[in-house]
Structure formats: C-alpha cells, structure tokens
Amino acid sequence: MKHFGYSQLLCSITLAGIVSAPVLCQNPVVESPGNTPVSSNDPSTQTDINNSRTLNKMAERPGGQPNKTSSNVFPNKTSTTALLSSKEKKVLAASAEDQKANASFLHQHGTGIFRLLAASDITVNASNPRNSVVVPIRGGGAYYSFTKRTNDFDEWADIALRNGVLVTGVAVRSLGVMNTLGSAALESITIETPGVAYLAKFVPPSTIDEAGKQFKSLARGVPDGEFTYKLSMPVLADTTYVLRSIEYKRSDSLIAFRIVRQDADGNLTIIWKELKKFQVPTLNVPKKN
C-alpha cells in the first residue's frame, strides 16, 4: 500500500464518511508526481510531514472531530466561543494596540481581526501563559471560521494553526487551498492580483473521487506561474496570504489575510478581508446499500 502521508491523512479527516483511507502517520511520506518519495529535507515537504503528525490525534475519531476532552475537564462550560466568560474571550481577542493600529482597515465592510492560539494539544485546550487563563473550547483557540467569526473547532472552521503551520481544509467535508503573497499590502489585494486569480477561478470538485485526487495534488503543491498552491503554508510574520475555503453545503469564500503579530508564545494576530463569496457547492455522495 502506498503511503500518501499528509494528503491521505487530510482526505480521511475532511472527507470523513466519504473517503475511506487509513491514517498513516508513524512514518509519513509525501510522494512526488512520479511516485518517488521527496526528501524530507525539503522545507515545503517537511512542513506537510510535520503537519500530518500533529493532526494524527484528530484523525483518530470519525469525521475528524476532536475528543470531548474539553467537556470532561470543564463539565459546566459549553465548548463554544459565544458562551466564554469575558476574561476567556479576552484571550482570543486582538490587543487594543493591534485594533487601533488597524482601525481604518477594520471599518471597511467584510474585514476582521482575530487571534490563533498555539494550542499544545489538538483535542484539549490552550492556555495563555501571561495570565494563566484557559480557553475551554474545542481546538483550544487554534481554529477560526471567517463565516461565523469564531474560534470554535467545528464544521465551520476554515483555518488552523499547528506547530508553526497554517492549515486549511480542516472541517468535515471541506477543501481548502492557499498561497502566500509575501509583503503585499492587504488593502491592495483584489481577485485580479497575481496569485489570487487562480483561486478565484478554482472550480470545486463535485465527486468523491475528484475531491480525493484534488487533495493529493494540493498536498504536494500545485504550481501556477511563480506561485504554488497548497493545503498548508508555514507561518511568516508580516506576510499576506490568500485562501479559498470550500465547505460543502455550507460556504465557499475567497479570503485575503495578513499576520500582523506573532508573540513569544507563537500566538498569531491576523487581519483579513473577504474578496468574494461563491455559490455554495455540493458533493455527490454515493448512497450506502
């Protein structure tokens, strides 16, 4: 059996219940198009390998849903951002300094600011060492939904932070692809910007087989001119990214975002704007006999 490493793992997570694939994380291998394993010394490949290992725990449960550890540890708390205490919400909120610095941008329609916490365990919770406040939500604040504007790890999550890597396509039955635009100013990004047009024209696969093939291609990286489009990108401070997040039967959005702060603990502050919303796609799922 061939080990597709990260790509096959993500297929099992995001298309759970649709694509049947074993979780292969002990010695993951990212294969090249010619089926020759790529050297793990390659930075891009190593990013995918490391990410597959950190996502292993999430794949251990059907549908990629996290264990209900947070509910066990915090039996009297609901694991959603909306019901956090004001002190807990403050941990997830951008600092007053960052909000003020980006106030003009944030007054524009379809923009926002949020934090991604460098959670130490994908199924438990993240704490803020500065004030020892624990955030009792699934995913520990390491996830974000641009549609719901929350850090909950659920079917609406668009992006996640794992071990210095930004990952998309993390929700059940979802597909994501992203690219980095370097130092480009977020305000200047449009659907015509080089590196964005490819994502604006991207047509979501509509069948299981097509979706599985697309995941494998994006795990390796799909080159287009000077850009390469992938499921994950390394975290780079003061860098602009573009993301197409496709959540079947829920949403399909093109988002540009920029990391404006990375603190000593690895937590990120990100500003973003929506470039375009697309018609919500569907995925043809074979009926079980």
N, C-alpha and C positions, 0 to 999 in steps of 0.2 A: 504494500500500500504506500502511495506517495504521501509525504508529509508536506502539506502546504503551509504549515506553521500559522502565522498571523492571519493570513487571508482565510484559511479554512476555519480557524477559530472564530473569526468575526462572522462568517456565514452562519455558524451554529448559534451564535449569540443573537444577532439581529433578525435573522430569518427563522428563528426557532419555531418548531412546529411546521415549518415549510421545507427547510433543507435539513436533511439528516446527515450530520458529519461528526466524526469523533473529535474529542478535544485532545490536541497533540501539543503539549507544552513542555514536556520534560526536555526534549532536545529539538526545539522548533527549527525548521529550515525554510527559508524563503527562497523559492525557486525562480530561476530566470526563465524567460520565454522558451529557451532551448532545453529546459529541464535540468540544467546544470546548477547545483546549489551556488548561490552567490556568497562570496567571502563575508564572514561576519565582521570583518574589519572595516567594511564599507559603512560609513556613518549612517546613511539612509536605511540600509538593511538592518543595522544594529538597532536603530530606533524601532523598527517593526518587531524585531525579535524580542527586545526588552518589553515592548508593549504587550505582546502576546502572553508573556509570562505574568505580567501584573493583572491581566484580565482573566487569568485562568480560574480564579475563585468565582468570578461572576458567572462563568460558563458552566459551573458545576450544578446550577439549578436550571430547570426547564424554563425556556424563554428568556434566559439571561437576567432573571430578576434576582435582586440581592436577597441574601438570607435575612430573616426578620430579627436580626440581632439587635438592631436599634430599638425595636418594640419590646424586646425582652429586657434590655438594660434600662429603658425608660418606659415602664408599663403605663404610666399615667400621661404620657405625651403622644400626640399624634405626629407621625413622621412626615409632615408636610410643612413647607415654609410658612404658609399662611397662619399657622397656629403656634409659631415660635413666640417666645417672650420677646419683649423689646430689647433686652440685653443680648439674647441669642441672635436676633435679626441684625443687631449692630455689627456682629462678627462678619456677617455676609455682605454688609453694605460697604460701598466705597467710602473712603475717608472724606471728610469735609473739604480737605485740601484738594483732592482729585476732582470732587464735584465742582468746586469753584473754578478750578483751572480749565474745566471743560464745559462750563455753564453755557456759553454761547452755542456750542455744538449741540448740547443736550436739549436746547429749546426747540430744535428742529424736529419736525414730525418723523416718526419711525426711527428714533435713536434711543440709546440707553447706555447704562453703565452698570457693571456688576463685578463680583469677585469670584474666582475659582480657588478653593482651598486645596492645598496639597495634602489631601487625606492620606493617612498612613495605611488604612485598611479599606478595601473597596466595599466591604459589607457592613462595616461598623460606623464609626463617627470620627470626625476630625475635631481637634481642639485648637484653640488659639493660645499658644504659649505665653503671649503677652498678658493675658488676663485670666487664663485658665477657664474660659467659657467653652462648654461643649455644645456643639450644634447637633441635636438629636434628630437628624433627618437621614433617610436612606441616601447613601453615597457620600455623606459627610461634608457636603458643600462643594464637592469636586465636579458637579454637573451643572448644566444650565440649559434652560429652554428659552429660546428667543420668542416663541409664540406666547407662552404663559408668563415669561419673565420671572421664573422661579428657579431655585437650585435643586429642586426635587429630582431624584433619580426615578423616573417613571417613563411611561410610553411617549412623553413629550420631550424628553431630553434630547438636545441637539449636539452637545459637545461635552467633553470631559477632559480633566487634567490628570494624567497618570505618570508619575516619575519623570517629570520634565518633558512630557509629550502631550500635545493636544490631539485628541481622538474624536472622530465623528462617526456617525452611524452606530451609536451606542444603544439606541432604543430597540425594542422588539419590532420586527418588520420595518426596518429603516435602512436607508442607504445614504451615505454622506461622501462628499469629495471636497477637498480643499487645496489651496495653493497659497504661497506667500508672495506678497508684492513688495517686500523689502521696506524701504523707508518712505514709500509713497504716502502722502498726506491723506488721511481718511476722508476729509472733506472733498477731495478731488476725485474720488473713486466713483465711476458710473459703470453701467453694463457694457459700455464701449471701451473701457480701459483695457489695455493689453494685459492678459492674464485673467480677465473676468469674462470676456465674450464667450470663451469655451464653455464655461459653466452656465451662462445664460442660455446657450443653445443645447445644453445637455438634455437628452431625452431619457427619462427614467425607464428602465426595463419593466416589462409588464408581465413576464412569466417567471416562474421559479428558476428555470434553467438559465435564462438570460441574466437574472439577478445574481445567481451564483457565479457565473462567468465574469460579470462586471466587478464583483467583489475581489476576485482573484487578480484581475487586471489592475485594479486600483491599489491593491496591497503591494504590488510590485512597483507601481507608478506608471502613469500614462503620460508620455511626453507629447507636447504640442508646441512647436516652436522652441522658444527659450524657457518655457515653463514645464513643470512636471506636476501632475495632479494625483493626489494620494488620499488615503483614508486617514493619515496622521501626519503631523508636522512637529518638529522639535520646537520647544518654547524659545523664542528670541525676544528679548525686551526691546521696546521701541520699534516694533515691527508690525506691519499691516498684513492681514490675511484676508482671503475671500473664501466663503463656504457656501456650498449648495447642500442643504439639508432636506432630504426627502423622507417623509414619514408616511407610509402608505395609509390611505383612508383618513389621514389627519392633517397633514400640511406639506407644503413644498415651498421653500424660501431661499432666496439668494441674499446672503449677508456678508457685509464687509466689516471687519473688526480690527482693533489695534490694541496691543498690550502696552499700557501706559505706565504700569508699575509692576515690578516683581520684588517682593520684600525678602528679607533674610531667611524667612521660613519657606520660601518657594511659592507663596500665595500670589495670585495674579489679580491685577485690576485691569479690566477691559472695557473699552468704549466700542459701540457698534452702531451700525445703521442698516436698515433693510433696503436693499436695492430693487428687489422685485418679488412679488408673490406669484406663484404659478397655480394652475388648476390642480387640485388635489388628485394625485394619481392613485390607481388601484392596482393590486397584484392578483393575478389569476391563480387561485389556489385549487389544486385538484381535490375533488371530493373523496373522502375516505369511503372505502367499500364497507 
